[in-house]
Amino acid sequence: SDVHNPTLSFWYKPILTENDTLVVRLEGSTVSASKSLIANTTGEWQHAYLPLNQPHPFTGSLTASFHVTGGQVLLDEVSLGDGPNTIFLPIIFRSVAP
């Protein structure tokens, strides 16, 4: 169904060395957005979000991805949607060689 401004929302806890980066991407067939978060507080849960900023309703599939340079990060309560059209997403871990 149409979502007017899909937003990726999540909690993350860096287990990184200072200034390592968590890059979050939200991609669809005709749209994309990304955000880089610098780990400056190790061990604290932090909330972040990434809006798609669509001027019109979005229909289609989206892919959310998280990439860490350096250490590790814990993720929780990852959701995607707009208001009452929000769903929580399962997290699938996979290791990618550099």
Order of alpha helices (4+ residues) and beta strands (2+ residues): beta-beta-beta-beta-beta-beta-beta
